[in-house]
């Protein structure tokens, strides 16, 4: 992802993320549809670029073991304070520890020349 972490400074304010780690009824209904054919029982899910944490909250509410990756230090701190397991880089996620990797609105933030390495990291962390 973008090498300069400061590029996203103020991003959460720009996105108007007032309520963190909460999925509204509308968002929950959308996620229920998105994941309707996915067995989440006993799953370890990683949300890359978790932002406001709505997916983390929704999945945790479903009983899923969740973790997140985020570049922004303030979001990492808020997630940790809220009891979520988070990482500042995919490099920090243990090998073969994740069943599902979710990337909502993320791939467009990755430099073209970094996509292959990024996908290799995703493959490394997925359980075989």
C-alpha positions as CSV (number, residue, x, y, z in Angstrom):
1,X,0.0,0.0,0.0
2,X,1.1,3.6,-0.2
3,X,4.6,3.9,1.3
4,X,3.9,7.2,3.0
5,X,1.5,6.6,5.9
6,X,1.0,10.4,6.3
7,X,-0.9,10.5,3.0
8,X,-4.0,9.3,4.9
9,X,-3.7,11.8,7.8
10,X,-7.1,13.2,8.3
11,X,-8.7,10.6,6.1
12,X,-11.1,9.4,8.8
13,X,-12.3,13.0,9.2
14,X,-12.7,13.4,5.5
15,X,-14.8,10.2,5.4
16,X,-16.9,11.6,8.3
17,X,-16.3,8.5,10.5
18,X,-18.0,9.7,13.6
19,X,-19.1,6.3,14.9
20,X,-16.4,3.8,15.0
21,X,-16.7,0.0,15.2
22,X,-20.4,-0.1,14.6
23,X,-22.5,-1.4,11.7
24,X,-25.8,0.3,11.1
25,X,-28.9,-1.7,10.2
26,X,-28.4,-0.8,6.6
27,X,-24.8,-1.8,6.5
28,X,-25.5,-5.0,8.4
29,X,-28.2,-5.9,5.9
30,X,-25.8,-5.3,3.1
31,X,-23.1,-7.4,4.7
32,X,-25.6,-10.2,5.4
33,X,-26.3,-10.3,1.7
34,X,-22.6,-10.1,0.7
35,X,-21.7,-13.0,3.0
36,X,-24.9,-15.0,2.7
37,X,-23.1,-17.9,0.9
38,X,-20.1,-17.9,3.2
39,X,-19.8,-20.2,6.2
40,X,-18.5,-18.0,8.9
41,X,-18.5,-20.6,11.6
42,X,-15.1,-20.9,13.2
43,X,-13.5,-18.6,10.6
44,X,-10.6,-16.2,11.1
45,X,-11.3,-13.1,9.1
46,X,-8.9,-10.3,8.3
47,X,-10.2,-6.9,7.2
48,X,-7.5,-5.1,5.3
49,X,-7.9,-1.3,5.6
50,X,-10.6,-1.6,8.2
51,X,-11.2,2.2,8.4
52,X,-14.3,2.8,10.6
53,X,-14.3,-0.8,11.6
54,X,-17.9,-1.5,10.5
55,X,-16.9,-4.9,9.1
56,X,-15.0,-5.9,12.2
57,X,-17.9,-5.0,14.4
58,X,-20.4,-6.9,12.1
59,X,-18.3,-10.0,11.9
60,X,-17.5,-10.0,15.6
61,X,-21.2,-9.8,16.3
62,X,-21.7,-12.9,14.1
63,X,-19.1,-14.8,16.3
64,X,-16.3,-14.6,13.8
65,X,-12.7,-14.3,15.0
66,X,-11.7,-10.9,13.5
67,X,-8.5,-9.0,13.0
68,X,-7.7,-5.9,10.9
69,X,-4.9,-4.2,9.1
70,X,-4.7,-0.4,8.9
71,X,-2.0,2.1,8.1
72,X,-3.3,4.9,10.3
73,X,-2.0,4.9,13.8
74,X,-5.0,6.7,15.3
75,X,-7.3,4.0,13.8
76,X,-5.1,1.2,15.1
77,X,-5.1,2.7,18.6
78,X,-8.9,3.1,18.5
79,X,-9.3,-0.5,17.4
80,X,-7.0,-1.8,20.1
81,X,-8.9,0.3,22.7
82,X,-12.1,-1.3,21.4
83,X,-10.7,-4.8,21.9
84,X,-9.8,-5.7,18.3
85,X,-6.7,-7.5,17.2
86,X,-5.0,-5.3,14.7
87,X,-1.8,-5.0,12.6
88,X,-0.1,-2.1,11.0
89,X,1.0,-4.2,8.0
90,X,0.2,-7.5,6.3
91,X,3.9,-8.4,7.1
92,X,2.9,-8.6,10.8
93,X,0.1,-11.1,10.3
94,X,1.2,-14.6,11.0
95,X,1.7,-17.1,8.1
96,X,-1.3,-19.3,7.4
97,X,-3.4,-17.8,10.1
98,X,-6.4,-16.4,8.2
99,X,-9.3,-18.1,6.4
100,X,-10.9,-15.0,4.7
101,X,-9.2,-11.8,3.7
102,X,-11.5,-8.9,2.9
103,X,-10.5,-5.9,0.9
104,X,-13.3,-3.4,0.6
105,X,-12.2,-0.2,-1.3
106,X,-8.5,-1.1,-0.9
107,X,-6.9,-2.3,-4.2
108,X,-7.1,1.1,-5.8
109,X,-4.8,2.5,-3.0
110,X,-2.1,0.0,-3.9
111,X,0.6,1.2,-6.4
112,X,0.5,-0.9,-9.6
113,X,4.1,-2.1,-9.1
114,X,3.2,-3.2,-5.5
115,X,0.1,-5.3,-6.3
116,X,2.0,-8.6,-7.0
117,X,3.9,-8.3,-3.7
118,X,0.6,-7.4,-1.9
119,X,-1.1,-10.5,-3.3
120,X,1.8,-12.7,-2.3
121,X,1.4,-11.4,1.3
122,X,-2.3,-12.3,1.1
123,X,-1.5,-15.8,-0.1
124,X,1.1,-16.2,2.7
125,X,-1.3,-15.4,5.5
126,X,-4.2,-17.6,4.1
127,X,-4.6,-21.0,5.7
128,X,-3.7,-23.7,3.2
